[in-house]
Amino acid sequence: MTKQFWANLALCVVLGALAIFGLSRVSTALTPKGLLVSDPRPSSAAAPLMSEVVLARYQVGEVQDHVIEADFVVRNGSARDVKNIKVLCEFYDDQGKYRDRKLWLLSTTVPAGEIMTVSSAGKRFVNSRARALECRISDFQVAGEPFFVLSRVTPAPHDAPGSGEGHGASTGH
């Protein structure tokens, strides 16, 4: 019995233990909503504001074949602007049994104290037996100061004399 034999035996024991551990956890990984599906948790910055940033109203419907259009009304009752709002919608059948879930990312900024309607349309495949839905905000980002600000200048007419500065201006050298 060589070192190679003992190394292979130890490796087999470790891999076997990992396989048994993994198989014993499969039953807890399968949830009523799917394999390894859990409810999303808000980020640490969003958690304190979750009660103040709410989904006031929503309407989701199919406008074409598998094209889902959604209108969300977001009320930001907090003192901070919020952006990149994630809305989670869960779909149920006629008997109230869970069928599907979809996540929308509303990539807009809702100012503090404002109510804003955000529309989104996209190709999404929702279970055909879904008849009812329930939507909620699952996460968002707190908007901070912008990293940089663009300064916009109104263009001068072509026949107007230049100021001597800027792009394309003659410097006299």
C-alpha positions, 0 to 999 in steps of 0.5 A, a space after each residue: 500500500 503506497 502513498 498513492 493508494 492512501 491519497 486516492 482513498 482519502 479523496 474518495 472519502 471526501 468526495 463521497 461525504 460531499 455527495 451524501 451531504 449534497 443529496 441530503 440537502 436536495 429536499 430542502 432546496 426544492 421549495 414550492 416556488 422551485 429549486 433554490 428559490 427564495 424571497 429576495 431581500 432588500 439591500 442594506 441601504 434600501 431596508 430602512 426605507 422599504 416601508 416608505 417606498 411603496 408600489 401604490 398601484 400596478 397593472 400587468 397584461 399581455 398586449 401581444 403574443 408573450 409581450 407583457 406590458 406593465 404599469 407601476 405607480 411608485 410612491 416615494 414617501 422617503 426623504 431620499 431619491 430612489 432609483 433602479 427599483 426592482 418589482 417582483 410579481 408572482 402569478 397564481 392560477 384560478 385556485 390560488 396556486 403559485 404558478 410563476 414569478 417575474 422580476 421587473 427593473 424600473 431604471 428610473 429615479 423617483 424623487 423624494 416625496 413624489 409619485 411616479 408612473 413607470 411603464 415597461 413592456 417586454 417579452 416575458 413568458 408567463 405560465 399560461 394558467 396564471 390568472 391573478 398576480 401580486 406585485 411588490 417592491 423587492 429592492 432599490 438603490 438610494 440615489 446619491 450625488 452624480 459621479 459627474 455632471 455634464 455641462 450643456 452649452 447652447 450652440 451659437 449660430 454659424 455666422 456668429 463671431 466666436 469667442 476665441 475659446 473652445 473646440 475649433 476656435 483659432 488661438 492666433 498662434 
